[in-house]
Amino acid sequence: MVRLPASLERQLKELFPRVRERDKFVADLVSDAISKESPEEKIESIGGTLHLFTDGGSRGNPGQAAIGCVLEDPTVGVILREHYERIGIETNNVAEYRALIEGLKIARRYHPNRLVCHLDSELIVKQLKGEYRVKMHVFREFQEEIGEIIQEIPSVEFVHIPRADNHRADALVNRALDEHPSPHYEKP
């Protein structure tokens, strides 16, 4: 039997004073969790190559901004995770960097052996590859954070793709902005 942390064991004893009831509860819980495991969750633990599509955008530059991330397993064609959120008033480039950082954080939970990051921002891909100098301080901070995250992934590649090939991440950005529109002020 699996040994549980002491705090959890105490809580279970309070809920189920009898050992048989407690053991049955734990066994049923584990059995349910195993039987409900989806193919995507099974993929999570095996590593392999994953593809990350990220996009960031703002309505106005700077303006209301949002990010979108799509993580997929290309070998089985399954989307493992989608994420989108508003990030406040930012520039397009800040949104692009923040989308990549959030996507990398999500991807590392899946322990890929190789991660291919697809971005439609040529500027950011070239900055990450060292082809363009990073002049803005905030971008250097983003690059440092990216560097820390990718140390946990054996192989990471950054690829520039046309905007049309990044339609799923772009749609998530627009969904975030549309679901929570910024206030519109009427002129007096």
C-alpha positions, -999 to 999 in steps of 0.1 A, spaced: 0 0 0 11 36 -7 22 56 23 4 89 26 17 121 42 9 123 79 -14 153 75 -34 135 49 -35 104 70 -49 124 100 -76 139 78 -86 104 65 -87 91 100 -111 118 110 -134 111 80 -131 73 83 -124 61 118 -124 24 107 -94 12 89 -114 -9 64 -135 21 54 -105 42 50 -86 16 29 -117 11 7 -121 48 1 -84 52 -9 -86 21 -32 -118 33 -48 -103 68 -54 -72 54 -70 -92 30 -91 -115 58 -103 -85 80 -112 -68 52 -132 -100 43 -151 -107 80 -160 -72 87 -172 -75 101 -207 -50 95 -236 -37 130 -232 -28 124 -195 -9 92 -204 11 111 -230 21 136 -204 46 113 -186 64 98 -216 84 129 -229 90 127 -266 87 157 -290 60 183 -284 51 213 -304 42 246 -288 24 274 -307 22 308 -290 9 342 -299 5 375 -282 -13 405 -294 -27 439 -284 -55 461 -297 -35 492 -299 2 493 -294 3 495 -265 -33 485 -258 -54 458 -243 -33 426 -247 -37 389 -245 -18 357 -249 -26 323 -264 -7 290 -262 -14 256 -279 7 225 -268 3 195 -290 18 160 -294 25 158 -332 29 120 -332 -8 114 -323 -22 148 -334 -36 156 -300 -38 190 -284 -26 185 -249 -33 219 -235 -47 253 -246 -43 285 -226 -54 321 -231 -57 351 -209 -57 389 -209 -26 405 -196 -36 442 -194 -21 471 -213 10 460 -231 27 462 -265 25 434 -291 61 424 -285 57 421 -247 25 400 -253 45 377 -277 72 372 -251 47 366 -223 28 341 -244 60 322 -250 70 322 -213 35 309 -203 37 283 -230 71 271 -219 59 268 -183 30 246 -195 52 225 -217 78 217 -191 50 200 -170 48 174 -198 86 167 -196 93 167 -233 127 155 -246 124 180 -274 102 210 -277 96 229 -310 83 264 -303 64 280 -332 60 318 -332 48 342 -358 70 370 -344 102 370 -365 117 396 -342 114 374 -311 127 343 -328 157 361 -342 164 377 -307 162 342 -291 185 327 -317 210 356 -311 206 369 -347 192 403 -334 205 422 -305 181 428 -276 181 465 -268 152 468 -244 158 460 -207 124 443 -204 131 419 -233 164 409 -216 145 400 -185 121 379 -206 150 362 -222 166 354 -189 133 339 -177 131 318 -209 167 307 -204 159 294 -169 128 276 -180 144 259 -210 173 245 -189 147 220 -177 140 207 -212 167 188 -230 162 203 -265 143 235 -274 140 250 -309 124 283 -318 109 285 -353 93 314 -371 61 305 -389 37 326 -410 8 341 -391 -16 319 -411 1 288 -397 -4 301 -361 -42 304 -364 -51 284 -333 -29 304 -309 -41 336 -327 -77 326 -322 -71 321 -285 -57 357 -282 -87 371 -299 -110 350 -277 -94 364 -246 -98 399 -259 -134 394 -271 -146 377 -239 -134 405 -218 -135 436 -239 -120 468 -226 -143 495 -215 -154 519 -242 -157 556 -232 -180 579 -250 -168 614 -256 -188 640 -238 
